[in-house]
Each structure stands twice: as C-alpha cells, then as structure tokens.
Amino acid sequence: MEIHWTQLLEKEDTTALRKVWTKNYVVNNPNGKIATVEDIIGLIRSKHKFPAVERIIEKITFNQNIAVVMGTELAQPEKTNPNLDEKITRRFTNIWIKSKAGWQLAARQATGVVQK
C-alpha cells in the first residue's frame, strides 16, 4: 500500500487517492503545515508537483485494525534546487486503518532531517 499510494500521488490520480485516503486524511507536512484531503487535491489541480520519493520502511506496528508505518524518505529536491541529484532526507510516520473498504491512509507526518 505504501508503494501504491506513492505511485498514485506521482501520477496525480486524485480519484484513486480519494479511495486510498480516509475521508478525514490529514498530513503534517515537511513545511510544518497541516493539510487535508481538499488541500492536497487543490495543490494537484493547481499543477503542484510532489517530489519523487523513495520510502525506506523501518518498522510496521499493527494494533488491531491500525498499522503504523515508520521510516526514512529520500525525496527529490524541487527543480529550483541547483543539485537535483542530492536527495532530501525526511523521517515519516504513516497511519493506516483497516475498514470494510480495506486499508486506508488516515494520517501522515513527514519531517526534514537536518544534516550535521
């Protein structure tokens, strides 16, 4: 599911994303802003390009119908960055809920890692 929803985001498939996300899906994004489904759909419709992301899952914890996925993301920098080969490292937590509709992404946190 992690790979699937990431591919849908890259393809900008808002119809399929609405099926993967819960109705109240919420993101605390790397810019420190909280975004809702409608916020994200609005960004896609305004031609915002989300960066390509390689997600490295380090831990998945299941608690009844909830799965918590944690790990590292390597994101492609924006085109305004002069070094497009350099990846941006982030830590992430994705929370999935299993319902009659199957596994759906309910919440997400992504935070940039400061390189020392």
Jmol script that loads the backbone (N, CA, C; Angstrom):
load data "model"
ATOM      1  N   MET A   1       0.822  -1.198   0.000  1.00  0.00           N
ATOM      2  CA  MET A   1       0.000   0.000   0.000  1.00  0.00           C
ATOM      3  C   MET A   1       0.865   1.260   0.000  1.00  0.00           C
ATOM      4  N   GLU A   2       2.005   1.205   0.700  1.00  0.00           N
ATOM      5  CA  GLU A   2       2.894   2.378   0.720  1.00  0.00           C
ATOM      6  C   GLU A   2       3.370   2.717  -0.692  1.00  0.00           C
ATOM      7  N   ILE A   3       3.781   1.710  -1.438  1.00  0.00           N
ATOM      8  CA  ILE A   3       4.237   1.937  -2.815  1.00  0.00           C
ATOM      9  C   ILE A   3       3.073   2.403  -3.680  1.00  0.00           C
ATOM     10  N   HIS A   4       1.932   1.745  -3.520  1.00  0.00           N
ATOM     11  CA  HIS A   4       0.760   2.049  -4.346  1.00  0.00           C
ATOM     12  C   HIS A   4       0.316   3.502  -4.206  1.00  0.00           C
ATOM     13  N   TRP A   5       0.157   3.975  -2.964  1.00  0.00           N
ATOM     14  CA  TRP A   5      -0.354   5.347  -2.821  1.00  0.00           C
ATOM     15  C   TRP A   5       0.674   6.375  -3.284  1.00  0.00           C
ATOM     16  N   THR A   6       1.965   6.054  -3.127  1.00  0.00           N
ATOM     17  CA  THR A   6       3.013   6.959  -3.601  1.00  0.00           C
ATOM     18  C   THR A   6       2.963   7.072  -5.122  1.00  0.00           C
ATOM     19  N   GLN A   7       2.741   5.949  -5.796  1.00  0.00           N
ATOM     20  CA  GLN A   7       2.618   5.965  -7.252  1.00  0.00           C
ATOM     21  C   GLN A   7       1.399   6.762  -7.698  1.00  0.00           C
ATOM     22  N   LEU A   8       0.292   6.626  -6.973  1.00  0.00           N
ATOM     23  CA  LEU A   8      -0.912   7.393  -7.299  1.00  0.00           C
ATOM     24  C   LEU A   8      -0.663   8.884  -7.157  1.00  0.00           C
ATOM     25  N   LEU A   9       0.086   9.286  -6.144  1.00  0.00           N
ATOM     26  CA  LEU A   9       0.406  10.695  -5.942  1.00  0.00           C
ATOM     27  C   LEU A   9       1.283  11.195  -7.092  1.00  0.00           C
ATOM     28  N   GLU A  10       2.283  10.396  -7.484  1.00  0.00           N
ATOM     29  CA  GLU A  10       3.149  10.784  -8.601  1.00  0.00           C
ATOM     30  C   GLU A  10       2.366  10.905  -9.903  1.00  0.00           C
ATOM     31  N   LYS A  11       1.346  10.047 -10.083  1.00  0.00           N
ATOM     32  CA  LYS A  11       0.506  10.070 -11.290  1.00  0.00           C
ATOM     33  C   LYS A  11      -0.587  11.132 -11.208  1.00  0.00           C
ATOM     34  N   GLU A  12      -0.730  11.740 -10.024  1.00  0.00           N
ATOM     35  CA  GLU A  12      -1.761  12.750  -9.775  1.00  0.00           C
ATOM     36  C   GLU A  12      -3.166  12.187  -9.979  1.00  0.00           C
ATOM     37  N   ASP A  13      -3.358  10.931  -9.581  1.00  0.00           N
ATOM     38  CA  ASP A  13      -4.643  10.245  -9.737  1.00  0.00           C
ATOM     39  C   ASP A  13      -5.520  10.540  -8.517  1.00  0.00           C
ATOM     40  N   THR A  14      -6.186  11.670  -8.557  1.00  0.00           N
ATOM     41  CA  THR A  14      -6.966  12.115  -7.402  1.00  0.00           C
ATOM     42  C   THR A  14      -8.154  11.196  -7.105  1.00  0.00           C
ATOM     43  N   THR A  15      -8.736  10.600  -8.135  1.00  0.00           N
ATOM     44  CA  THR A  15      -9.869   9.686  -7.921  1.00  0.00           C
ATOM     45  C   THR A  15      -9.423   8.472  -7.111  1.00  0.00           C
ATOM     46  N   ALA A  16      -8.320   7.865  -7.507  1.00  0.00           N
ATOM     47  CA  ALA A  16      -7.809   6.692  -6.789  1.00  0.00           C
ATOM     48  C   ALA A  16      -7.282   7.074  -5.406  1.00  0.00           C
ATOM     49  N   LEU A  17      -6.648   8.253  -5.286  1.00  0.00           N
ATOM     50  CA  LEU A  17      -6.141   8.694  -3.987  1.00  0.00           C
ATOM     51  C   LEU A  17      -7.273   8.855  -2.988  1.00  0.00           C
ATOM     52  N   ARG A  18      -8.405   9.366  -3.426  1.00  0.00           N
ATOM     53  CA  ARG A  18      -9.558   9.527  -2.522  1.00  0.00           C
ATOM     54  C   ARG A  18     -10.022   8.179  -1.969  1.00  0.00           C
ATOM     55  N   LYS A  19      -9.795   7.094  -2.720  1.00  0.00           N
ATOM     56  CA  LYS A  19     -10.164   5.752  -2.247  1.00  0.00           C
ATOM     57  C   LYS A  19      -9.128   5.215  -1.265  1.00  0.00           C
ATOM     58  N   VAL A  20      -7.865   5.594  -1.438  1.00  0.00           N
ATOM     59  CA  VAL A  20      -6.788   5.134  -0.555  1.00  0.00           C
ATOM     60  C   VAL A  20      -6.801   5.912   0.759  1.00  0.00           C
ATOM     61  N   TRP A  21      -7.113   7.191   0.697  1.00  0.00           N
ATOM     62  CA  TRP A  21      -7.146   8.027   1.895  1.00  0.00           C
ATOM     63  C   TRP A  21      -8.498   7.909   2.579  1.00  0.00           C
ATOM     64  N   THR A  22      -8.506   8.017   3.919  1.00  0.00           N
ATOM     65  CA  THR A  22      -9.777   8.133   4.622  1.00  0.00           C
ATOM     66  C   THR A  22     -10.377   9.499   4.283  1.00  0.00           C
ATOM     67  N   LYS A  23     -11.650   9.650   4.546  1.00  0.00           N
ATOM     68  CA  LYS A  23     -12.339  10.924   4.277  1.00  0.00           C
ATOM     69  C   LYS A  23     -11.661  12.077   5.020  1.00  0.00           C
ATOM     70  N   ASN A  24     -11.174  11.801   6.216  1.00  0.00           N
ATOM     71  CA  ASN A  24     -10.564  12.837   7.054  1.00  0.00           C
ATOM     72  C   ASN A  24      -9.041  12.742   7.096  1.00  0.00           C
ATOM     73  N   TYR A  25      -8.434  12.183   6.047  1.00  0.00           N
ATOM     74  CA  TYR A  25      -6.971  12.068   5.968  1.00  0.00           C
ATOM     75  C   TYR A  25      -6.331  13.433   6.207  1.00  0.00           C
ATOM     76  N   VAL A  26      -5.258  13.436   6.998  1.00  0.00           N
ATOM     77  CA  VAL A  26      -4.586  14.687   7.341  1.00  0.00           C
ATOM     78  C   VAL A  26      -3.079  14.456   7.332  1.00  0.00           C
ATOM     79  N   VAL A  27      -2.347  15.487   6.907  1.00  0.00           N
ATOM     80  CA  VAL A  27      -0.887  15.408   6.814  1.00  0.00           C
ATOM     81  C   VAL A  27      -0.272  16.569   7.573  1.00  0.00           C
ATOM     82  N   ASN A  28       0.729  16.270   8.377  1.00  0.00           N
ATOM     83  CA  ASN A  28       1.593  17.305   8.937  1.00  0.00           C
ATOM     84  C   ASN A  28       2.820  17.260   8.037  1.00  0.00           C
ATOM     85  N   ASN A  29       2.898  18.194   7.093  1.00  0.00           N
ATOM     86  CA  ASN A  29       3.896  18.085   6.026  1.00  0.00           C
ATOM     87  C   ASN A  29       5.274  18.601   6.441  1.00  0.00           C
ATOM     88  N   PRO A  30       6.287  18.364   5.601  1.00  0.00           N
ATOM     89  CA  PRO A  30       7.652  18.784   5.946  1.00  0.00           C
ATOM     90  C   PRO A  30       7.817  20.295   6.123  1.00  0.00           C
ATOM     91  N   ASN A  31       6.851  21.074   5.637  1.00  0.00           N
ATOM     92  CA  ASN A  31       6.898  22.528   5.816  1.00  0.00           C
ATOM     93  C   ASN A  31       6.248  22.963   7.124  1.00  0.00           C
ATOM     94  N   GLY A  32       5.819  21.974   7.929  1.00  0.00           N
ATOM     95  CA  GLY A  32       5.204  22.292   9.210  1.00  0.00           C
ATOM     96  C   GLY A  32       3.759  22.727   9.100  1.00  0.00           C
ATOM     97  N   LYS A  33       3.112  22.442   7.981  1.00  0.00           N
ATOM     98  CA  LYS A  33       1.714  22.814   7.786  1.00  0.00           C
ATOM     99  C   LYS A  33       0.847  21.567   7.818  1.00  0.00           C
ATOM    100  N   ILE A  34      -0.357  21.724   8.324  1.00  0.00           N
ATOM    101  CA  ILE A  34      -1.320  20.631   8.332  1.00  0.00           C
ATOM    102  C   ILE A  34      -2.182  20.764   7.089  1.00  0.00           C
ATOM    103  N   ALA A  35      -2.280  19.653   6.337  1.00  0.00           N
ATOM    104  CA  ALA A  35      -3.034  19.661   5.085  1.00  0.00           C
ATOM    105  C   ALA A  35      -4.108  18.579   5.118  1.00  0.00           C
ATOM    106  N   THR A  36      -5.279  18.912   4.560  1.00  0.00           N
ATOM    107  CA  THR A  36      -6.402  17.988   4.465  1.00  0.00           C
ATOM    108  C   THR A  36      -6.459  17.405   3.050  1.00  0.00           C
ATOM    109  N   VAL A  37      -7.390  16.482   2.843  1.00  0.00           N
ATOM    110  CA  VAL A  37      -7.598  15.912   1.508  1.00  0.00           C
ATOM    111  C   VAL A  37      -7.848  17.031   0.505  1.00  0.00           C
ATOM    112  N   GLU A  38      -8.733  17.950   0.841  1.00  0.00           N
ATOM    113  CA  GLU A  38      -9.070  19.024  -0.106  1.00  0.00           C
ATOM    114  C   GLU A  38      -7.869  19.931  -0.385  1.00  0.00           C
ATOM    115  N   ASP A  39      -7.045  20.171   0.630  1.00  0.00           N
ATOM    116  CA  ASP A  39      -5.823  20.966   0.418  1.00  0.00           C
ATOM    117  C   ASP A  39      -4.912  20.279  -0.596  1.00  0.00           C
ATOM    118  N   ILE A  40      -4.721  18.970  -0.436  1.00  0.00           N
ATOM    119  CA  ILE A  40      -3.819  18.231  -1.314  1.00  0.00           C
ATOM    120  C   ILE A  40      -4.389  18.148  -2.730  1.00  0.00           C
ATOM    121  N   ILE A  41      -5.671  17.869  -2.849  1.00  0.00           N
ATOM    122  CA  ILE A  41      -6.321  17.832  -4.172  1.00  0.00           C
ATOM    123  C   ILE A  41      -6.186  19.200  -4.841  1.00  0.00           C
ATOM    124  N   GLY A  42      -6.359  20.268  -4.083  1.00  0.00           N
ATOM    125  CA  GLY A  42      -6.198  21.616  -4.620  1.00  0.00           C
ATOM    126  C   GLY A  42      -4.796  21.857  -5.148  1.00  0.00           C
ATOM    127  N   LEU A  43      -3.796  21.386  -4.428  1.00  0.00           N
ATOM    128  CA  LEU A  43      -2.413  21.517  -4.897  1.00  0.00           C
ATOM    129  C   LEU A  43      -2.205  20.778  -6.210  1.00  0.00           C
ATOM    130  N   ILE A  44      -2.726  19.555  -6.291  1.00  0.00           N
ATOM    131  CA  ILE A  44      -2.581  18.770  -7.520  1.00  0.00           C
ATOM    132  C   ILE A  44      -3.268  19.480  -8.683  1.00  0.00           C
ATOM    133  N   ARG A  45      -4.454  19.979  -8.454  1.00  0.00           N
ATOM    134  CA  ARG A  45      -5.195  20.679  -9.525  1.00  0.00           C
ATOM    135  C   ARG A  45      -4.511  21.973  -9.951  1.00  0.00           C
ATOM    136  N   SER A  46      -3.748  22.581  -9.042  1.00  0.00           N
ATOM    137  CA  SER A  46      -3.035  23.818  -9.377  1.00  0.00           C
ATOM    138  C   SER A  46      -1.672  23.529 -10.019  1.00  0.00           C
ATOM    139  N   LYS A  47      -1.465  22.244 -10.380  1.00  0.00           N
ATOM    140  CA  LYS A  47      -0.243  21.798 -11.078  1.00  0.00           C
ATOM    141  C   LYS A  47       0.986  21.719 -10.173  1.00  0.00           C
ATOM    142  N   HIS A  48       0.782  21.705  -8.845  1.00  0.00           N
ATOM    143  CA  HIS A  48       1.900  21.482  -7.917  1.00  0.00           C
ATOM    144  C   HIS A  48       2.434  20.075  -8.142  1.00  0.00           C
ATOM    145  N   LYS A  49       3.727  19.935  -8.243  1.00  0.00           N
ATOM    146  CA  LYS A  49       4.358  18.633  -8.416  1.00  0.00           C
ATOM    147  C   LYS A  49       4.956  18.178  -7.088  1.00  0.00           C
ATOM    148  N   PHE A  50       4.469  17.060  -6.570  1.00  0.00           N
ATOM    149  CA  PHE A  50       5.067  16.489  -5.377  1.00  0.00           C
ATOM    150  C   PHE A  50       6.365  15.799  -5.782  1.00  0.00           C
ATOM    151  N   PRO A  51       7.392  15.866  -4.945  1.00  0.00           N
ATOM    152  CA  PRO A  51       8.677  15.271  -5.319  1.00  0.00           C
ATOM    153  C   PRO A  51       8.602  13.746  -5.373  1.00  0.00           C
ATOM    154  N   ALA A  52       9.392  13.166  -6.257  1.00  0.00           N
ATOM    155  CA  ALA A  52       9.526  11.710  -6.269  1.00  0.00           C
ATOM    156  C   ALA A  52      10.158  11.306  -4.936  1.00  0.00           C
ATOM    157  N   VAL A  53       9.649  10.224  -4.351  1.00  0.00           N
ATOM    158  CA  VAL A  53      10.095   9.817  -3.023  1.00  0.00           C
ATOM    159  C   VAL A  53      10.445   8.331  -3.016  1.00  0.00           C
ATOM    160  N   GLU A  54      11.585   8.024  -2.416  1.00  0.00           N
ATOM    161  CA  GLU A  54      11.930   6.641  -2.120  1.00  0.00           C
ATOM    162  C   GLU A  54      11.704   6.460  -0.619  1.00  0.00           C
ATOM    163  N   ARG A  55      10.798   5.563  -0.271  1.00  0.00           N
ATOM    164  CA  ARG A  55      10.447   5.365   1.132  1.00  0.00           C
ATOM    165  C   ARG A  55      11.122   4.093   1.641  1.00  0.00           C
ATOM    166  N   ILE A  56      11.849   4.203   2.733  1.00  0.00           N
ATOM    167  CA  ILE A  56      12.531   3.068   3.359  1.00  0.00           C
ATOM    168  C   ILE A  56      11.797   2.771   4.665  1.00  0.00           C
ATOM    169  N   ILE A  57      11.031   1.697   4.659  1.00  0.00           N
ATOM    170  CA  ILE A  57      10.241   1.336   5.838  1.00  0.00           C
ATOM    171  C   ILE A  57      11.156   0.652   6.845  1.00  0.00           C
ATOM    172  N   GLU A  58      11.160   1.173   8.056  1.00  0.00           N
ATOM    173  CA  GLU A  58      11.996   0.623   9.122  1.00  0.00           C
ATOM    174  C   GLU A  58      11.189  -0.179  10.136  1.00  0.00           C
ATOM    175  N   LYS A  59       9.917   0.160  10.295  1.00  0.00           N
ATOM    176  CA  LYS A  59       9.098  -0.526  11.303  1.00  0.00           C
ATOM    177  C   LYS A  59       7.627  -0.389  10.931  1.00  0.00           C
ATOM    178  N   ILE A  60       6.909  -1.507  11.024  1.00  0.00           N
ATOM    179  CA  ILE A  60       5.452  -1.504  10.897  1.00  0.00           C
ATOM    180  C   ILE A  60       4.905  -2.159  12.154  1.00  0.00           C
ATOM    181  N   THR A  61       4.010  -1.460  12.828  1.00  0.00           N
ATOM    182  CA  THR A  61       3.389  -1.978  14.041  1.00  0.00           C
ATOM    183  C   THR A  61       1.889  -2.095  13.796  1.00  0.00           C
ATOM    184  N   PHE A  62       1.331  -3.263  14.105  1.00  0.00           N
ATOM    185  CA  PHE A  62      -0.106  -3.486  13.952  1.00  0.00           C
ATOM    186  C   PHE A  62      -0.763  -3.515  15.322  1.00  0.00           C
ATOM    187  N   ASN A  63      -1.849  -2.778  15.457  1.00  0.00           N
ATOM    188  CA  ASN A  63      -2.677  -2.762  16.654  1.00  0.00           C
ATOM    189  C   ASN A  63      -4.122  -2.896  16.189  1.00  0.00           C
ATOM    190  N   GLN A  64      -4.633  -4.114  16.232  1.00  0.00           N
ATOM    191  CA  GLN A  64      -5.980  -4.426  15.749  1.00  0.00           C
ATOM    192  C   GLN A  64      -6.127  -3.959  14.309  1.00  0.00           C
ATOM    193  N   ASN A  65      -6.949  -2.957  14.043  1.00  0.00           N
ATOM    194  CA  ASN A  65      -7.180  -2.506  12.666  1.00  0.00           C
ATOM    195  C   ASN A  65      -6.345  -1.283  12.294  1.00  0.00           C
ATOM    196  N   ILE A  66      -5.274  -1.025  13.030  1.00  0.00           N
ATOM    197  CA  ILE A  66      -4.413   0.137  12.779  1.00  0.00           C
ATOM    198  C   ILE A  66      -2.993  -0.347  12.511  1.00  0.00           C
ATOM    199  N   ALA A  67      -2.388   0.204  11.472  1.00  0.00           N
ATOM    200  CA  ALA A  67      -0.979  -0.063  11.180  1.00  0.00           C
ATOM    201  C   ALA A  67      -0.233   1.262  11.202  1.00  0.00           C
ATOM    202  N   VAL A  68       0.885   1.288  11.926  1.00  0.00           N
ATOM    203  CA  VAL A  68       1.735   2.471  11.988  1.00  0.00           C
ATOM    204  C   VAL A  68       3.033   2.126  11.245  1.00  0.00           C
ATOM    205  N   VAL A  69       3.316   2.887  10.197  1.00  0.00           N
ATOM    206  CA  VAL A  69       4.496   2.651   9.366  1.00  0.00           C
ATOM    207  C   VAL A  69       5.468   3.804   9.600  1.00  0.00           C
ATOM    208  N   MET A  70       6.721   3.463   9.932  1.00  0.00           N
ATOM    209  CA  MET A  70       7.736   4.490  10.211  1.00  0.00           C
ATOM    210  C   MET A  70       8.999   4.208   9.423  1.00  0.00           C
ATOM    211  N   GLY A  71       9.701   5.278   9.074  1.00  0.00           N
ATOM    212  CA  GLY A  71      10.961   5.096   8.382  1.00  0.00           C
ATOM    213  C   GLY A  71      11.550   6.388   7.861  1.00  0.00           C
ATOM    214  N   THR A  72      12.353   6.236   6.811  1.00  0.00           N
ATOM    215  CA  THR A  72      13.067   7.339   6.185  1.00  0.00           C
ATOM    216  C   THR A  72      12.582   7.512   4.762  1.00  0.00           C
ATOM    217  N   GLU A  73      12.497   8.749   4.317  1.00  0.00           N
ATOM    218  CA  GLU A  73      12.181   9.055   2.923  1.00  0.00           C
ATOM    219  C   GLU A  73      13.347   9.812   2.308  1.00  0.00           C
ATOM    220  N   LEU A  74      13.616   9.512   1.056  1.00  0.00           N
ATOM    221  CA  LEU A  74      14.592  10.276   0.282  1.00  0.00           C
ATOM    222  C   LEU A  74      13.799  10.937  -0.841  1.00  0.00           C
ATOM    223  N   ALA A  75      13.677  12.252  -0.755  1.00  0.00           N
ATOM    224  CA  ALA A  75      12.838  12.998  -1.689  1.00  0.00           C
ATOM    225  C   ALA A  75      13.693  13.744  -2.705  1.00  0.00           C
ATOM    226  N   GLN A  76      13.205  13.761  -3.936  1.00  0.00           N
ATOM    227  CA  GLN A  76      13.856  14.530  -4.999  1.00  0.00           C
ATOM    228  C   GLN A  76      13.658  16.012  -4.687  1.00  0.00           C
ATOM    229  N   PRO A  77      14.726  16.820  -4.716  1.00  0.00           N
ATOM    230  CA  PRO A  77      14.552  18.251  -4.436  1.00  0.00           C
ATOM    231  C   PRO A  77      13.751  18.945  -5.542  1.00  0.00           C
ATOM    232  N   GLU A  78      13.236  20.121  -5.203  1.00  0.00           N
ATOM    233  CA  GLU A  78      12.498  20.915  -6.193  1.00  0.00           C
ATOM    234  C   GLU A  78      13.410  21.331  -7.328  1.00  0.00           C
ATOM    235  N   LYS A  79      12.811  21.614  -8.472  1.00  0.00           N
ATOM    236  CA  LYS A  79      13.588  21.998  -9.650  1.00  0.00           C
ATOM    237  C   LYS A  79      14.376  23.285  -9.445  1.00  0.00           C
ATOM    238  N   THR A  80      14.001  24.056  -8.431  1.00  0.00           N
ATOM    239  CA  THR A  80      14.732  25.297  -8.159  1.00  0.00           C
ATOM    240  C   THR A  80      16.053  25.029  -7.443  1.00  0.00           C
ATOM    241  N   ASN A  81      16.224  23.796  -6.933  1.00  0.00           N
ATOM    242  CA  ASN A  81      17.463  23.415  -6.255  1.00  0.00           C
ATOM    243  C   ASN A  81      18.522  23.125  -7.318  1.00  0.00           C
ATOM    244  N   PRO A  82      19.697  23.738  -7.237  1.00  0.00           N
ATOM    245  CA  PRO A  82      20.714  23.536  -8.275  1.00  0.00           C
ATOM    246  C   PRO A  82      21.273  22.112  -8.320  1.00  0.00           C
ATOM    247  N   ASN A  83      21.168  21.346  -7.233  1.00  0.00           N
ATOM    248  CA  ASN A  83      21.710  19.995  -7.202  1.00  0.00           C
ATOM    249  C   ASN A  83      20.570  18.977  -7.147  1.00  0.00           C
ATOM    250  N   LEU A  84      20.020  18.628  -8.318  1.00  0.00           N
ATOM    251  CA  LEU A  84      18.883  17.722  -8.374  1.00  0.00           C
ATOM    252  C   LEU A  84      19.254  16.280  -8.033  1.00  0.00           C
ATOM    253  N   ASP A  85      20.551  15.962  -8.033  1.00  0.00           N
ATOM    254  CA  ASP A  85      20.974  14.603  -7.691  1.00  0.00           C
ATOM    255  C   ASP A  85      21.015  14.381  -6.181  1.00  0.00           C
ATOM    256  N   GLU A  86      21.028  15.448  -5.423  1.00  0.00           N
ATOM    257  CA  GLU A  86      21.093  15.359  -3.968  1.00  0.00           C
ATOM    258  C   GLU A  86      19.687  15.147  -3.422  1.00  0.00           C
ATOM    259  N   LYS A  87      19.490  14.100  -2.627  1.00  0.00           N
ATOM    260  CA  LYS A  87      18.175  13.787  -2.069  1.00  0.00           C
ATOM    261  C   LYS A  87      17.977  14.489  -0.730  1.00  0.00           C
ATOM    262  N   ILE A  88      16.737  14.831  -0.443  1.00  0.00           N
ATOM    263  CA  ILE A  88      16.364  15.425   0.834  1.00  0.00           C
ATOM    264  C   ILE A  88      15.913  14.286   1.747  1.00  0.00           C
ATOM    265  N   THR A  89      16.516  14.181   2.919  1.00  0.00           N
ATOM    266  CA  THR A  89      16.182  13.116   3.861  1.00  0.00           C
ATOM    267  C   THR A  89      15.092  13.592   4.815  1.00  0.00           C
ATOM    268  N   ARG A  90      14.063  12.749   4.953  1.00  0.00           N
ATOM    269  CA  ARG A  90      12.972  13.040   5.876  1.00  0.00           C
ATOM    270  C   ARG A  90      12.656  11.798   6.696  1.00  0.00           C
ATOM    271  N   ARG A  91      12.107  12.001   7.879  1.00  0.00           N
ATOM    272  CA  ARG A  91      11.542  10.926   8.688  1.00  0.00           C
ATOM    273  C   ARG A  91      10.034  10.974   8.490  1.00  0.00           C
ATOM    274  N   PHE A  92       9.392   9.805   8.455  1.00  0.00           N
ATOM    275  CA  PHE A  92       7.943   9.790   8.236  1.00  0.00           C
ATOM    276  C   PHE A  92       7.257   8.797   9.157  1.00  0.00           C
ATOM    277  N   THR A  93       5.989   9.067   9.402  1.00  0.00           N
ATOM    278  CA  THR A  93       5.076   8.148  10.071  1.00  0.00           C
ATOM    279  C   THR A  93       3.764   8.191   9.292  1.00  0.00           C
ATOM    280  N   ASN A  94       3.308   7.034   8.850  1.00  0.00           N
ATOM    281  CA  ASN A  94       2.021   6.916   8.167  1.00  0.00           C
ATOM    282  C   ASN A  94       1.122   6.007   8.994  1.00  0.00           C
ATOM    283  N   ILE A  95      -0.127   6.415   9.170  1.00  0.00           N
ATOM    284  CA  ILE A  95      -1.083   5.644   9.970  1.00  0.00           C
ATOM    285  C   ILE A  95      -2.206   5.157   9.063  1.00  0.00           C
ATOM    286  N   TRP A  96      -2.326   3.831   8.989  1.00  0.00           N
ATOM    287  CA  TRP A  96      -3.323   3.169   8.150  1.00  0.00           C
ATOM    288  C   TRP A  96      -4.408   2.553   9.037  1.00  0.00           C
ATOM    289  N   ILE A  97      -5.638   2.575   8.532  1.00  0.00           N
ATOM    290  CA  ILE A  97      -6.766   1.967   9.232  1.00  0.00           C
ATOM    291  C   ILE A  97      -7.425   0.956   8.283  1.00  0.00           C
ATOM    292  N   LYS A  98      -7.689  -0.236   8.808  1.00  0.00           N
ATOM    293  CA  LYS A  98      -8.372  -1.251   8.007  1.00  0.00           C
ATOM    294  C   LYS A  98      -9.859  -1.197   8.311  1.00  0.00           C
ATOM    295  N   SER A  99     -10.646  -1.006   7.247  1.00  0.00           N
ATOM    296  CA  SER A  99     -12.100  -0.947   7.380  1.00  0.00           C
ATOM    297  C   SER A  99     -12.716  -1.872   6.330  1.00  0.00           C
ATOM    298  N   LYS A 100     -14.020  -1.796   6.173  1.00  0.00           N
ATOM    299  CA  LYS A 100     -14.686  -2.593   5.135  1.00  0.00           C
ATOM    300  C   LYS A 100     -14.156  -2.249   3.754  1.00  0.00           C
ATOM    301  N   ALA A 101     -13.649  -1.022   3.572  1.00  0.00           N
ATOM    302  CA  ALA A 101     -13.105  -0.577   2.282  1.00  0.00           C
ATOM    303  C   ALA A 101     -11.669  -1.071   2.072  1.00  0.00           C
ATOM    304  N   GLY A 102     -11.080  -1.728   3.074  1.00  0.00           N
ATOM    305  CA  GLY A 102      -9.686  -2.176   3.007  1.00  0.00           C
ATOM    306  C   GLY A 102      -8.800  -1.218   3.788  1.00  0.00           C
ATOM    307  N   TRP A 103      -7.483  -1.302   3.556  1.00  0.00           N
ATOM    308  CA  TRP A 103      -6.542  -0.413   4.246  1.00  0.00           C
ATOM    309  C   TRP A 103      -6.607   0.976   3.634  1.00  0.00           C
ATOM    310  N   GLN A 104      -6.762   1.990   4.497  1.00  0.00           N
ATOM    311  CA  GLN A 104      -6.786   3.380   4.053  1.00  0.00           C
ATOM    312  C   GLN A 104      -5.837   4.200   4.915  1.00  0.00           C
ATOM    313  N   LEU A 105      -5.172   5.155   4.265  1.00  0.00           N
ATOM    314  CA  LEU A 105      -4.245   6.042   4.956  1.00  0.00           C
ATOM    315  C   LEU A 105      -5.044   7.123   5.679  1.00  0.00           C
ATOM    316  N   ALA A 106      -4.872   7.211   7.006  1.00  0.00           N
ATOM    317  CA  ALA A 106      -5.645   8.141   7.822  1.00  0.00           C
ATOM    318  C   ALA A 106      -4.860   9.392   8.196  1.00  0.00           C
ATOM    319  N   ALA A 107      -3.543   9.233   8.406  1.00  0.00           N
ATOM    320  CA  ALA A 107      -2.729  10.379   8.827  1.00  0.00           C
ATOM    321  C   ALA A 107      -1.273  10.146   8.446  1.00  0.00           C
ATOM    322  N   ARG A 108      -0.567  11.257   8.310  1.00  0.00           N
ATOM    323  CA  ARG A 108       0.833  11.195   7.910  1.00  0.00           C
ATOM    324  C   ARG A 108       1.599  12.357   8.511  1.00  0.00           C
ATOM    325  N   GLN A 109       2.836  12.087   8.908  1.00  0.00           N
ATOM    326  CA  GLN A 109       3.774  13.107   9.398  1.00  0.00           C
ATOM    327  C   GLN A 109       5.072  12.923   8.621  1.00  0.00           C
ATOM    328  N   ALA A 110       5.622  13.979   8.085  1.00  0.00           N
ATOM    329  CA  ALA A 110       6.918  13.926   7.417  1.00  0.00           C
ATOM    330  C   ALA A 110       7.720  15.139   7.868  1.00  0.00           C
ATOM    331  N   THR A 111       8.945  14.884   8.326  1.00  0.00           N
ATOM    332  CA  THR A 111       9.793  15.943   8.870  1.00  0.00           C
ATOM    333  C   THR A 111      11.175  15.850   8.263  1.00  0.00           C
ATOM    334  N   GLY A 112      11.685  16.969   7.796  1.00  0.00           N
ATOM    335  CA  GLY A 112      13.036  17.009   7.250  1.00  0.00           C
ATOM    336  C   GLY A 112      14.064  16.720   8.317  1.00  0.00           C
ATOM    337  N   VAL A 113      15.149  16.047   7.913  1.00  0.00           N
ATOM    338  CA  VAL A 113      16.248  15.742   8.805  1.00  0.00           C
ATOM    339  C   VAL A 113      17.354  16.747   8.534  1.00  0.00           C
ATOM    340  N   VAL A 114      17.783  17.423   9.582  1.00  0.00           N
ATOM    341  CA  VAL A 114      18.865  18.412   9.455  1.00  0.00           C
ATOM    342  C   VAL A 114      20.185  17.666   9.397  1.00  0.00           C
ATOM    343  N   GLN A 115      20.940  17.884   8.339  1.00  0.00           N
ATOM    344  CA  GLN A 115      22.250  17.238   8.190  1.00  0.00           C
ATOM    345  C   GLN A 115      23.272  18.015   8.991  1.00  0.00           C
ATOM    346  N   LYS A 116      24.062  17.302   9.803  1.00  0.00           N
ATOM    347  CA  LYS A 116      25.080  17.975  10.633  1.00  0.00           C
ATOM    348  C   LYS A 116      26.449  17.825  10.007  1.00  0.00           C
TER     349      LYS A 116
END
end "model"
wireframe off; spacefill off
backbone 0.3
color backbone group
